[in-house]
Amino acid sequence: MRTFISILLVSFLLSCSSSNTSSLTSASDNKVALLKVDYLTNTFEGGTVLDFPVHSSFTLATEYQAPGDFGGVQVYYAGLNEMIFDGSIVWAGLGERSFPQNLDSPADFQLTTTPAPQPSDYYMEVVNYDQTAFYPHVIDYVALWGAVKDLDVVAKFRANNPGEYVHLLLYTPSVGIGDPAEWDWYVMVKN
């Protein structure tokens, strides 16, 4: 009987806990929004929010396998050694993203009426994973930010953490005779 009353009391206390703080803005959570934007059109094509253990900083580490025929690029949350992105790169062919396996569609993302202000170019950091990889000489930060600034998750994450870098990964799954129409930016925003 005592066990039954204890279980009942614990159940009651748990059911009374308040949950009016959004998980997107909770200070104890460590989340990164990974958002896919088309390289040529700067159109938002989907994304996901990844959960990580709490960590004191948000820096990235990369691994790169140059595509003699087949290669790839991996991006990790440094200090945690947790993967954020993995994609193959094919010389005169077409690689594919393998992590995250699935992205939510643009329709799955709520929009905000208060867009996130664009960080200065200083806080928009390109992920340079190899000296020989393709990086555009001029990046249209305004157009790139314009693709994601109206997303509620971006507005909340930037409001919660305005001094954090926004990391930009240019994923080129086709190189050699690569087709820029197959390339995408991956915008990483931490809460």
C-alpha positions as CSV (number, residue, x, y, z in Angstrom):
1,M,0.0,0.0,0.0
2,R,2.8,2.4,0.9
3,T,4.4,1.8,-2.6
4,F,1.1,2.4,-4.3
5,I,0.7,5.8,-2.5
6,S,4.3,6.7,-3.3
7,I,3.8,6.0,-7.0
8,L,0.6,7.9,-7.0
9,L,2.2,10.9,-5.3
10,V,5.2,11.0,-7.7
11,S,2.8,10.7,-10.7
12,F,0.8,13.6,-9.3
13,L,3.9,15.8,-8.8
14,L,5.1,15.0,-12.3
15,S,1.8,15.8,-13.9
16,C,1.8,19.3,-12.2
17,S,5.2,20.3,-13.6
18,S,5.0,23.5,-15.7
19,S,6.0,23.2,-19.3
20,N,5.4,26.7,-20.6
21,T,9.0,27.2,-21.7
22,S,9.6,26.2,-25.3
23,S,12.2,23.5,-25.8
24,L,13.7,25.7,-28.6
25,T,14.8,28.4,-26.1
26,S,15.5,26.5,-22.9
27,A,18.9,27.5,-21.6
28,S,19.6,23.9,-20.5
29,D,19.2,22.5,-24.0
30,N,21.9,22.5,-26.6
31,K,20.4,22.5,-30.1
32,V,21.7,23.3,-33.6
33,A,19.4,24.1,-36.5
34,L,20.9,22.7,-39.7
35,L,19.2,24.4,-42.6
36,K,19.6,23.6,-46.3
37,V,19.7,26.5,-48.8
38,D,20.1,26.1,-52.6
39,Y,23.4,27.4,-53.7
40,L,22.2,29.2,-56.9
41,T,18.7,30.4,-55.9
42,N,19.2,30.9,-52.1
43,T,15.9,29.1,-51.6
44,F,15.3,27.4,-48.2
45,E,14.9,23.6,-48.9
46,G,14.4,22.2,-45.5
47,G,16.3,21.3,-42.4
48,T,16.4,19.8,-38.9
49,V,17.2,20.6,-35.3
50,L,19.9,18.4,-33.8
51,D,20.1,17.8,-30.0
52,F,23.5,17.7,-28.2
53,P,24.7,17.4,-24.7
54,V,25.3,20.7,-23.0
55,H,28.8,22.2,-23.9
56,S,30.5,25.5,-23.2
57,S,31.2,26.5,-26.8
58,F,30.1,25.9,-30.3
59,T,33.1,25.2,-32.5
60,L,33.3,22.9,-35.4
61,A,35.8,20.2,-36.5
62,T,35.9,18.7,-40.0
63,E,37.2,15.7,-41.8
64,Y,37.7,15.7,-45.5
65,Q,38.5,12.9,-48.0
66,A,39.5,14.4,-51.3
67,P,37.5,12.9,-54.2
68,G,40.1,11.1,-56.4
69,D,36.9,9.4,-57.5
70,F,35.0,9.3,-54.2
71,G,35.5,11.4,-51.2
72,G,33.5,13.2,-48.5
73,V,33.2,15.8,-45.8
74,Q,32.1,15.4,-42.2
75,V,31.4,18.2,-39.8
76,Y,31.5,17.6,-36.0
77,Y,30.5,19.6,-33.0
78,A,34.1,20.0,-31.6
79,G,34.6,19.1,-27.9
80,L,31.6,16.7,-28.1
81,N,32.8,14.7,-31.2
82,E,29.2,14.6,-32.3
83,M,28.4,14.6,-36.0
84,I,26.4,17.5,-37.5
85,F,26.8,16.7,-41.2
86,D,28.2,13.9,-43.4
87,G,28.1,13.9,-47.2
88,S,30.0,12.1,-50.0
89,I,31.7,13.9,-52.9
90,V,32.1,12.3,-56.3
91,W,34.5,13.4,-59.0
92,A,32.4,13.8,-62.2
93,G,29.5,12.2,-60.5
94,L,27.0,13.0,-57.7
95,G,27.5,12.3,-54.0
96,E,24.8,12.5,-51.3
97,R,24.2,13.6,-47.8
98,S,24.1,10.6,-45.4
99,F,23.8,12.5,-42.1
100,P,21.4,13.7,-41.1
101,Q,19.5,11.1,-43.0
102,N,16.3,13.0,-43.3
103,L,15.4,16.7,-43.3
104,D,12.1,18.3,-42.5
105,S,10.4,20.0,-45.5
106,P,10.2,23.8,-45.6
107,A,6.4,23.5,-44.8
108,D,7.3,21.9,-41.5
109,F,9.0,25.1,-40.2
110,Q,6.9,27.7,-38.5
111,L,7.5,31.3,-39.7
112,T,7.8,34.3,-37.5
113,T,6.5,37.8,-37.8
114,T,9.7,39.2,-36.4
115,P,12.6,38.0,-38.7
116,A,16.0,37.4,-37.2
117,P,18.3,40.4,-37.9
118,Q,21.3,39.4,-40.1
119,P,24.5,38.9,-38.2
120,S,27.4,40.9,-39.5
121,D,29.6,39.1,-42.0
122,Y,32.1,38.6,-39.2
123,Y,29.6,36.3,-37.5
124,M,28.8,34.4,-40.7
125,E,31.7,31.9,-40.7
126,V,32.3,29.6,-43.7
127,V,33.4,26.1,-42.8
128,N,36.7,25.8,-44.6
129,Y,37.3,22.0,-44.7
130,D,40.2,21.9,-47.2
131,Q,42.5,24.3,-49.1
132,T,41.5,22.7,-52.5
133,A,37.7,22.7,-51.9
134,F,35.6,25.1,-53.8
135,Y,34.7,28.3,-51.9
136,P,33.0,31.2,-53.7
137,H,35.1,34.4,-53.8
138,V,32.0,36.5,-53.1
139,I,29.2,35.2,-50.9
140,D,25.9,37.0,-51.0
141,Y,25.3,36.9,-47.2
142,V,22.1,39.0,-47.5
143,A,20.5,36.6,-49.9
144,L,21.7,33.6,-47.9
145,W,20.4,35.0,-44.6
146,G,17.2,36.0,-46.4
147,A,16.4,32.3,-47.0
148,V,16.3,31.5,-43.3
149,K,15.6,34.7,-41.4
150,D,11.8,34.3,-41.3
151,L,12.0,30.8,-39.7
152,D,10.8,30.8,-36.1
153,V,13.6,28.5,-35.0
154,V,16.2,30.9,-36.4
155,A,14.6,34.0,-34.7
156,K,14.4,32.2,-31.4
157,F,17.9,30.7,-31.6
158,R,19.5,34.1,-32.6
159,A,17.5,36.0,-29.9
160,N,18.7,33.4,-27.3
161,N,22.3,33.5,-28.5
162,P,23.0,36.6,-30.6
163,G,26.8,36.5,-30.1
164,E,27.3,33.0,-31.6
165,Y,28.7,32.4,-35.0
166,V,26.4,31.2,-37.8
167,H,28.4,28.5,-39.6
168,L,28.0,28.1,-43.4
169,L,29.0,24.8,-45.1
170,L,29.0,24.8,-48.9
171,Y,28.3,21.2,-49.8
172,T,29.5,20.3,-53.3
173,P,28.5,16.7,-53.9
174,S,29.7,17.0,-57.5
175,V,33.2,18.2,-58.4
176,G,35.5,18.1,-61.4
177,I,32.8,18.8,-63.9
178,G,30.6,19.7,-60.9
179,D,27.2,21.3,-61.5
180,P,26.5,24.2,-59.1
181,A,22.8,23.4,-59.5
182,E,23.4,20.4,-57.3
183,W,25.2,22.3,-54.6
184,D,23.7,23.6,-51.3
185,W,24.6,25.7,-48.4
186,Y,24.1,24.3,-44.9
187,V,23.4,27.0,-42.4
188,M,24.1,26.1,-38.8
189,V,22.5,28.2,-36.0
190,K,22.9,27.3,-32.3
191,N,20.3,28.2,-29.7
